[in-house]
Amino acid sequence: MKTTAITAIAVLAAAAGFGIYRYTVQAPTVPAATNMPVAAPAASGGPAGPQTDAPADSGMPELLPEFTLADLEGAPRSIRSWPGKSMIVNFWATWCAPCRREIPLLKELQQRHGPEGFQVVGVAVDFRDDVVKYAKDIGIDYPVLVGEEDGFAAISKFGQGSLGFPFTVFTDNQQRIVLFHLGEIKPADADVLLEAVNRVNRGELSPTEARMVAAKQLAELPKSPAES
C-alpha cells in the first residue's frame, strides 16, 4: 500500500514544471513594465525559476495562501504562524534527492538570515513517520509541517497544478509572494533571491520590480558545467 502511494506521489513529481511552463519566460525577454512570472533554469535543466505576485491569468495568488498542517510534534500549525516574517516556504519530500541536497542550505539561510526577519518553513509532502525520522537524523532545526493528501491540497492553493519538488515560495514581511522558485536552490541563487525580498521590505522595489531584478541577476550568474 505504501509503495503504491509513493509511486503515485512520484508520478505527480515527474510532471515537474509542466504546470507552470506556460507561465515562465526567459528573463531577458520580459519587459520591465510587464507583470509576468519569470524563470531561471532548474537544477535538472527543465523549466523552473523565480516568480512573484503573478498576473491574474497565471493562477498564482498575490498573498501566501492559508493552510494548516501538523508539525513534527503532531500539533496543527498554520503557515501564517509567523506574522511579520519574510517567509521561505520550501516544499519537499524525503525521497527527493534535490530536496535532500538543499536542506543544509536552508538550515544555513535560517541561521544567517533569521536575525534579519526571514523564517524558513519546510512543508514535507510525504509519509509522517518518514519525515519525522529523517528530520531527526539530519538535524533539521527549522519548523517542518507534514502532509500527504492535505500536503497536495496545500500545493493546489498556489494555483499551479502538479509541481515537481523541491519548490520554494519567498514572501516579504507582509506575506506577499515575491518569488517562486522551482528546483534546487544554490547558494548564489539564494543571495539574489533574499536580497530581492530585502529590497521589497525596505520599500526600494515593488514585488514586480523585485522579480525583474532577480531574474536579470540570476540570468547573469555563472553556470555550472552541468547547466551549460
C-alpha positions as CSV (number, residue, x, y, z in Angstrom):
1,M,0.0,0.0,0.0
2,K,2.8,2.4,1.0
3,T,4.7,1.5,-2.2
4,T,1.7,2.3,-4.3
5,A,1.3,5.7,-2.6
6,I,4.9,6.5,-3.1
7,T,4.6,5.7,-6.8
8,A,1.5,8.0,-7.1
9,I,3.4,10.8,-5.5
10,A,6.4,10.2,-7.7
11,V,4.2,10.3,-10.8
12,L,3.0,13.7,-9.8
13,A,6.5,14.9,-9.2
14,A,7.6,13.7,-12.6
15,A,5.4,16.4,-14.1
16,A,7.9,18.9,-12.7
17,G,7.4,22.3,-14.3
18,F,4.8,21.3,-16.8
19,G,2.1,23.1,-14.8
20,I,4.0,26.3,-14.7
21,Y,5.8,26.1,-18.0
22,R,3.0,28.1,-19.7
23,Y,3.7,31.0,-17.2
24,T,7.5,31.1,-17.4
25,V,9.7,33.0,-19.8
26,Q,13.4,33.6,-20.1
27,A,14.2,36.7,-18.0
28,P,15.9,38.8,-20.8
29,T,12.7,38.7,-22.9
30,V,10.4,40.1,-20.2
31,P,9.9,43.9,-20.5
32,A,10.3,45.6,-17.1
33,A,6.8,47.0,-17.2
34,T,5.0,43.7,-17.5
35,N,3.6,41.7,-14.7
36,M,4.6,38.2,-15.8
37,P,6.2,35.4,-13.9
38,V,9.8,34.9,-14.9
39,A,12.0,31.8,-14.9
40,A,15.5,30.7,-14.3
41,P,17.0,27.2,-15.1
42,A,16.2,24.4,-12.8
43,A,18.9,22.2,-11.4
44,S,17.5,19.4,-13.7
45,G,17.7,21.6,-16.7
46,G,13.9,21.7,-17.0
47,P,11.6,24.8,-16.9
48,A,11.7,26.4,-13.5
49,G,12.6,29.6,-11.7
50,P,11.6,32.5,-9.5
51,Q,8.2,34.0,-9.8
52,T,6.3,36.7,-7.9
53,D,2.9,38.3,-7.5
54,A,1.7,36.6,-10.6
55,P,-0.7,38.0,-13.0
56,A,-4.4,37.2,-13.0
57,D,-4.1,34.6,-15.7
58,S,-1.3,32.6,-14.0
59,G,-3.4,31.5,-11.0
60,M,-0.6,32.4,-8.6
61,P,-2.0,34.2,-5.5
62,E,-0.6,37.6,-4.5
63,L,-0.5,36.6,-0.8
64,L,0.7,33.5,0.8
65,P,-2.4,31.2,0.9
66,E,-3.6,30.0,4.3
67,F,-3.2,26.3,5.1
68,T,-2.7,24.2,8.2
69,L,-0.7,21.0,8.6
70,A,0.7,19.1,11.5
71,D,4.2,20.0,12.7
72,L,6.8,17.4,13.7
73,E,5.2,17.1,17.1
74,G,1.8,16.4,15.6
75,A,0.3,19.7,16.5
76,P,-1.7,21.6,13.8
77,R,0.1,24.7,12.7
78,S,-0.9,27.4,10.2
79,I,1.6,28.6,7.6
80,R,0.7,32.0,8.8
81,S,2.0,31.4,12.3
82,W,5.0,33.7,11.7
83,P,3.4,37.2,11.2
84,G,5.9,39.9,10.3
85,K,8.4,37.4,8.9
86,S,9.7,37.1,5.4
87,M,8.8,33.5,4.6
88,I,10.9,30.9,2.8
89,V,8.4,28.1,2.4
90,N,10.1,25.0,1.0
91,F,8.0,22.1,-0.4
92,W,9.9,18.8,-0.3
93,A,9.9,15.1,0.3
94,T,12.3,12.6,1.8
95,W,12.6,10.6,-1.4
96,C,13.6,13.7,-3.5
97,A,17.3,13.8,-3.9
98,P,17.5,17.6,-4.8
99,C,15.3,18.3,-1.7
100,R,17.8,16.5,0.5
101,R,20.7,18.3,-1.1
102,E,19.0,21.6,-0.5
103,I,18.3,21.2,3.2
104,P,21.8,22.1,4.5
105,L,21.5,25.4,2.6
106,L,18.1,26.1,4.1
107,K,19.5,25.5,7.6
108,E,22.3,27.9,6.8
109,L,19.8,30.5,5.5
110,Q,17.8,30.3,8.7
111,Q,20.9,30.7,10.9
112,R,22.3,33.6,8.8
113,H,19.1,35.5,7.9
114,G,16.8,34.7,10.7
115,P,18.0,37.8,12.6
116,E,17.0,39.8,9.5
117,G,13.4,38.6,9.8
118,F,13.5,35.6,7.5
119,Q,11.8,32.4,8.5
120,V,12.3,29.0,6.8
121,V,9.5,26.6,7.0
122,G,9.6,23.1,5.3
123,V,6.4,21.6,4.0
124,A,7.0,17.9,3.6
125,V,4.5,16.2,1.2
126,D,5.4,12.7,2.4
127,F,4.6,10.0,5.0
128,R,4.7,11.4,8.5
129,D,6.9,8.7,10.1
130,D,9.5,9.0,7.3
131,V,9.7,12.8,7.7
132,V,10.0,12.7,11.5
133,K,12.8,10.2,11.3
134,Y,14.6,12.0,8.5
135,A,14.3,15.4,10.2
136,K,15.7,13.9,13.4
137,D,18.5,12.0,11.7
138,I,19.9,15.1,9.8
139,G,19.0,17.7,12.5
140,I,16.6,20.0,10.7
141,D,16.4,22.9,13.0
142,Y,13.6,25.0,11.3
143,P,9.9,24.3,11.5
144,V,8.6,21.5,9.3
145,L,4.9,20.9,8.5
146,V,3.9,17.5,7.2
147,G,1.0,16.3,5.0
148,E,0.1,13.6,2.5
149,E,-3.2,14.3,0.7
150,D,-3.5,17.5,2.7
151,G,0.0,18.4,1.6
152,F,-1.1,18.2,-2.0
153,A,-4.1,20.3,-1.1
154,A,-1.8,23.0,0.2
155,I,0.2,22.9,-3.1
156,S,-3.1,23.4,-5.0
157,K,-3.6,26.7,-3.3
158,F,-0.8,28.1,-5.3
159,G,-2.8,27.6,-8.5
160,Q,-0.1,25.9,-10.5
161,G,-1.3,22.3,-10.8
162,S,1.1,19.5,-10.1
163,L,4.6,20.8,-9.4
164,G,7.9,18.9,-9.0
165,F,10.0,19.0,-5.9
166,P,11.6,20.9,-4.4
167,F,9.9,24.3,-4.9
168,T,10.2,27.3,-2.7
169,V,8.0,30.4,-2.1
170,F,9.5,33.6,-0.9
171,T,7.4,36.3,0.7
172,D,8.0,39.8,2.0
173,N,7.2,40.7,5.6
174,Q,3.6,41.4,4.6
175,Q,3.1,37.8,3.3
176,R,3.0,39.0,-0.3
177,I,4.5,36.4,-2.7
178,V,7.6,37.9,-4.1
179,L,9.4,35.0,-5.7
180,F,8.5,31.4,-6.6
181,H,11.4,29.0,-7.4
182,L,11.0,25.5,-8.8
183,G,14.1,23.3,-8.5
184,E,17.1,23.1,-6.1
185,I,18.3,26.5,-4.9
186,K,22.1,27.0,-5.0
187,P,23.9,29.5,-2.6
188,A,24.4,32.1,-5.3
189,D,20.7,31.9,-6.2
190,A,19.8,32.3,-2.5
191,D,21.8,35.5,-2.2
192,V,20.0,37.1,-5.2
193,L,16.5,35.9,-4.0
194,L,16.9,37.1,-0.4
195,E,18.3,40.4,-1.4
196,A,15.3,41.0,-3.7
197,V,13.0,40.3,-0.8
198,N,15.0,42.6,1.4
199,R,14.7,45.4,-1.1
200,V,10.9,44.9,-1.2
201,N,10.9,45.1,2.6
202,R,12.9,48.3,2.5
203,G,10.5,49.8,0.1
204,E,13.0,50.1,-2.7
205,L,11.2,47.8,-5.1
206,S,7.7,46.6,-5.6
207,P,7.3,42.8,-5.7
208,T,7.0,43.0,-9.5
209,E,10.2,45.1,-9.8
210,A,12.0,42.7,-7.4
211,R,11.0,39.8,-9.7
212,M,12.5,41.5,-12.7
213,V,15.7,42.5,-10.9
214,A,16.2,39.0,-9.5
215,A,15.5,37.4,-12.9
216,K,18.2,39.5,-14.6
217,Q,20.7,38.8,-11.8
218,L,20.0,35.1,-11.9
219,A,20.5,35.0,-15.6
220,E,23.9,36.6,-15.2
221,L,25.2,34.1,-12.6
222,P,28.0,31.8,-13.9
223,K,26.6,28.5,-15.0
224,S,27.9,25.2,-13.6
225,P,29.2,22.7,-16.2
226,A,26.0,20.6,-15.7
227,E,23.9,23.7,-16.6
228,S,25.9,24.8,-19.6
